Amino acid sequence: MLKAGEKKRNQLEQNIDVAREKDRELFEQAESAFAIQYKEWEDLQRLAAGVLKRDGQACYEAVFRFSPFADVKALMSSLALTFHGSYVVVDLLVREDDILPRPILTL
């Protein structure tokens, strides 16, 4: 009977070792994911601070990072952004043939 108890104890100790190893692997994966997300958060904080200071480079980066004109891309024939210090000039040309109605004149 003692042998069976020792055998069971050894099996449980092995299970604990396996569980510890699995826990360590899961922790390392979570830590790695956190580090990536934290770096992304820091980049966004830096970008936001630059935009609030009206830094031209930060505004440029924000526009191209977040693509605010993606929703109207199908309506555009061209888009030009000109960054001037604390402001941006947006030149957006609309596809006339597809979007704007043409008036029909009749007599």
ROLUMSE-610427 format. One record per residue: residue in one letter; residue number from 0; x, y, z of N, C-alpha, C in turn. Coordinates in steps of 0.001 Angstrom, whole numbers, plus 524288, in hexadecimal, padded with zeros to 5 digits. Example, Ala and Ser with C-alpha at 12.3 -4.5 7.8 and 13.67 -1.06 7.14 Angstrom:
BEGIN
residu;num;nx;ny;nz;cax;cay;caz;cx;cy;cz
A;0;83386;7E9C6;81E78;8300C;7EE6C;81E78;83390;7F31C;81E78
S;1;83232;7F736;81BA8;83566;7FBDC;81BE4;83264;8001E;81EBE
This chain:
BEGIN
residu;num;nx;ny;nz;cax;cay;caz;cx;cy;cz
M;0;80336;7FB53;80000;80000;80000;80000;80361;804EC;80000
L;1;807C8;804BD;802B6;80B4A;8092E;802E2;80D77;80A63;7FD74
K;2;80E9B;80650;7FA72;81090;80708;7F526;80C96;809ED;7F1C7
A;3;807A3;80886;7F252;8038A;80B1B;7EF45;8032C;810DB;7F0C1
G;4;803CE;8120F;7F5C2;803AA;8177E;7F795;80843;81A9D;7F579
E;5;80CE0;8182F;7F575;81181;81AD4;7F35D;810F6;81BBA;7ED7E
K;6;80ECB;817E1;7EAE1;80DF5;8184F;7E541;80A35;81CD4;7E40A
K;7;8060F;81D25;7E712;8022F;8214B;7E65A;804B7;8269A;7E774
R;8;807D4;826DE;7EBA5;80A7A;82BBD;7ED10;80E41;82D73;7E8B5
N;9;8113A;829C7;7E69B;814D7;82AFA;7E254;811E3;82D09;7DD8A
Q;10;80D7D;82A9E;7DC58;80A4A;82C52;7D7E6;80843;831E0;7D8CB
L;11;80686;832F8;7DD82;80495;8383D;7DEBD;808FA;83C45;7DE70
E;12;80DA4;83AE6;7E035;81215;83E75;7DFDD;81386;83F88;7DA2C
Q;13;81326;83B91;7D6E6;81424;83C4B;7D14D;81004;83FED;7CEF5
N;14;80B21;83F30;7D08A;806E9;84292;7CEA3;807E1;8483B;7D037
I;15;809D3;848F7;7D503;80B05;84E43;7D6D6;80F62;850A8;7D381
D;16;81363;84D99;7D260;817B0;84F91;7CF22;815C9;8510B;7C9AD
V;17;8127E;84DC8;7C76B;81051;84EE9;7C23B;80D00;853DF;7C276
A;18;809D3;85462;7C687;8067A;858FF;7C719;809C7;85DEE;7C7D1
R;19;80DFE;85D90;7CADD;8117C;86217;7CB97;813E7;863C4;7C665
E;20;81596;86009;7C352;817F2;8613B;7BE43;813F2;863CE;7BA97
K;21;80F43;861A4;7BA91;80B20;863E1;7B741;809CF;86960;7B916
D;22;8098D;86A24;7BE35;8086E;86F49;7C064;80CB9;8732A;7BEEE
R;23;811A4;87177;7BF25;815FC;874D7;7BDB1;815A2;87672;7B7FC
E;24;8144E;872BC;7B48D;813CA;873E8;7AEF6;80F52;877C0;7AE01
L;25;80AE5;876E7;7B095;80672;87A6D;7AFF7;807C5;87FEA;7B1F0
F;26;80A92;88023;7B653;80C27;88529;7B879;80FBB;88809;7B4AD
E;27;81381;8854D;7B271;8171F;887C1;7AEBA;8143D;889BD;7A9E9
Q;28;81066;886CA;7A809;80D51;88886;7A38C;80A31;88D64;7A4F2
A;29;807C2;88D62;7A987;804AD;891E7;7AB38;8082F;896A7;7AC08
E;30;80CCF;895C7;7AE3D;81077;89A0E;7AF23;8124B;89C66;7A9F9
S;31;81347;89913;7A627;814E9;89ADD;7A0FF;81090;89E00;79E59
A;32;80BCB;89C0C;79E9F;80754;89EDA;79C5A;80697;8A41A;79F08
F;33;8072D;8A433;7A42B;806AA;8A914;7A712;80ACF;8AD03;7A55A
A;34;80FA7;8AB33;7A4B8;813DF;8AEB4;7A327;812BA;8B12D;79DD8
I;35;810A1;8AE1C;79A43;80F3C;8B024;79510;80AE1;8B42C;79582
Q;36;806D6;8B2E5;7987E;80273;8B67F;79927;8041D;8BB78;79C02
Y;37;8078E;8BAF0;79FC7;80966;8BF7E;7A2AD;80C8A;8C31B;79F21
K;38;80FD3;8C0D3;79BCB;812D9;8C3F0;7980E;80F32;8C6DB;79461
E;39;80B17;8C43A;7928B;8072B;8C6BE;78F30;8048A;8CB40;79210
W;40;80331;8CA62;796FF;800BD;8CE74;79A27;80460;8D320;79AC5
E;41;80964;8D212;79BD5;80D2E;8D658;79C58;80DA2;8D96C;7973F
D;42;80DB4;8D6B5;792D6;80DFA;8D95D;78DC4;80930;8DCD0;78CE8
L;43;8049B;8DACF;78E49;7FFCC;8DDE6;78DB2;7FFCB;8E2A4;7914E
Q;44;801CD;8E208;79604;80226;8E66D;799A8;805C8;8EAA1;79789
R;45;80A3E;8E8FE;79564;80DF1;8ECAA;79313;80B79;8EF7D;78E6D
L;46;808B8;8EC75;78B30;80629;8EEB8;78699;801EF;8F296;7883C
A;47;7FEC9;8F124;78C07;7FA9A;8F498;78DE1;7FCD7;8F9A1;79026
A;48;800FF;8F93B;79328;80373;8FDEB;79562;8056C;9017A;7910A
G;49;807B3;8FF35;78CF9;8098F;90251;78896;80520;904F7;785AD
V;50;800D3;90232;784E3;7FC4C;9047E;78232;7FA16;908F7;7856C
L;51;7F9B0;9083D;78A92;7F7A9;90C60;78DEC;7FB30;9112D;78DF6
K;52;80046;9105A;78D1B;803F5;914BC;78CBC;8041C;91701;78741
R;53;800FB;9149C;783BF;800AF;9163D;77E42;805E5;915AC;77B76
D;54;808AE;91192;77CD6;80D99;91059;77A40;80C61;90E18;774DD
G;55;80E82;91073;770CD;80D5D;90ED4;76B76;80EAC;90924;76A5F
Q;56;81321;90759;76C4B;814BB;901EA;76B6E;810F4;8FE2A;76E15
A;57;80F32;8FF77;772CC;80B7A;8FC24;7759B;80639;8FC09;772C4
C;58;80487;9007C;770C9;7FF97;900AE;76DD9;80003;8FD68;768E2
Y;59;8045F;8FDE4;76635;80554;8FACB;76180;8050B;8F4FA;762C4
E;60;807C0;8F374;766E5;807C6;8EDF1;76871;80248;8EC1A;769E9
A;61;7FF59;8EF59;76CAC;7FA0B;8EDE0;76E4E;7F67B;8ED1E;76997
V;62;7F6D6;8F0A0;765CA;7F386;8F02C;76127;7F4A4;8EB1D;75E44
F;63;7F987;8E9D9;75D8C;7FAC9;8E524;75AA1;7FA46;8E025;75DDA
R;64;7FA73;8E0B4;762F1;7F9BB;8DC17;76644;7F400;8DA8C;766B0
F;65;7F09A;8DE6E;76726;7EB13;8DD50;76814;7E7AA;8DDAC;76334
S;66;7E9B2;8DF7C;75EE4;7E6EC;8DFCE;759E6;7E160;8E1FC;75A77
P;67;7E0ED;8E6E5;75C1F;7DBAD;8E90C;75D02;7D871;8E9AB;7580B
F;68;7DAE4;8E959;75380;7D7FF;8EA02;74EA1;7D6BA;8E4D4;74C01
A;69;7D7AB;8E08E;74E9F;7D6C3;8DB61;74C56;7D106;8DA82;74AF9
D;70;7CD87;8DCA5;74E1C;7C7F1;8DBD5;74D2B;7C5FF;8DE8E;74840
V;71;7C89A;8E2B6;746A2;7C6EB;8E593;741FA;7CA8E;8E4AD;73D56
K;72;7CDED;8E0D7;73DD1;7D1BA;8DFC2;739B0;7CF17;8DEB3;7346F
A;73;7CAC4;8DBFF;73484;7C809;8DABB;72FA2;7C5E2;8DF9A;72CF6
L;74;7C517;8E3CF;72FE8;7C2F1;8E89B;72DAE;7C725;8EC3C;72B82
M;75;7CC0D;8EB2F;72CC8;7D042;8EEC7;72B69;7D301;8ED48;72662
S;76;7D4B1;8F147;72395;7D837;8F042;71F3E;7DDC7;8F177;720EC
S;77;7DE5B;8F501;724B4;7E38C;8F5F5;726E5;7E30C;8F889;72C39
L;78;7E731;8F803;72F3A;7E772;8FA44;73473;7ECFB;8FC3E;7353D
A;79;7ED7C;9011F;736DF;7F2A0;9035A;737FC;7F264;905FA;73D54
L;80;7F62A;904C8;7408C;7F68B;90723;745B8;7FB88;90A55;745E7
T;81;7FB14;90F26;747B4;7FF9A;91287;74849;7FFDD;91436;74DFD
F;82;80419;912E7;75092;804B3;9140F;7561E;807C1;91928;756C0
H;83;80559;91CDB;75983;807B5;921FB;75A88;807D9;922DA;76068
G;84;80BD3;92108;762E0;80C61;921EE;76880;807B0;92013;76B91
S;85;8045A;923D6;76D07;7FFFC;92289;7707B;7FADE;92168;76D9D
Y;86;7FAE6;92140;76876;7F61E;91FF7;765A6;7F751;91CC4;760C3
V;87;7F329;91A6F;75EA9;7F3A5;9170F;75A12;7EFD3;918FE;755F4
V;88;7F19D;9194A;7512F;7EE30;91A97;74CC7;7ECE5;9157D;74A02
V;89;7E7D9;9147E;7495B;7E614;90FB8;746C8;7E39F;91138;74199
D;90;7E5D4;90F39;73D5A;7E392;90FED;73826;7E154;90AB1;73689
L;91;7DC36;90A83;73624;7D989;905B0;734D5;7D66D;90693;72FD6
L;92;7D7AB;9039F;72BD5;7D4D6;90406;726ED;7D107;8FF79;7268C
V;93;7CC24;900CE;72568;7C7FA;8FCE1;72529;7C766;8FAFE;71F91
R;94;7C626;8F60F;71EFF;7C522;8F3DF;719CC;7BFFF;8F61A;717CC
E;95;7C068;8F9C7;71455;7BBBF;8FC7D;71275;7B7EA;8F8DF;70FB2
D;96;7B9E7;8F5AF;70C34;7B676;8F274;708FB;7B33A;8EEAC;70C44
D;97;7B596;8EC93;71049;7B2EC;8E8A5;71376;7AF83;8EAF9;717BE
I;98;7B0F2;8EF86;719BA;7AE7F;8F18D;71E72;7AAB9;8F611;71D65
L;99;7AC82;8F9E9;71A81;7A955;8FE94;719B5;7A582;8FDCA;7152B
P;100;7A09C;8FF14;7160F;79CCF;8FE81;711CF;79DC2;902A1;70D92
R;101;79CF8;90113;708DD;79D73;904BD;7047B;797F4;906C6;70333
P;102;79774;90BDE;702F2;79240;90DFD;7019B;79113;90CFD;6FBD4
I;103;78C40;90BC4;6FADB;78A8C;90AF7;6F57F;786F9;90F84;6F411
L;104;7887C;91258;6F006;78564;916D4;6EE4A;78222;91542;6E986
T;105;77D39;9165F;6E9BC;779C2;91532;6E544;7765D;919E0;6E427
L;106;77489;91A22;6DF57;770FF;91E59;6DDBD;76B83;91C68;6DD27
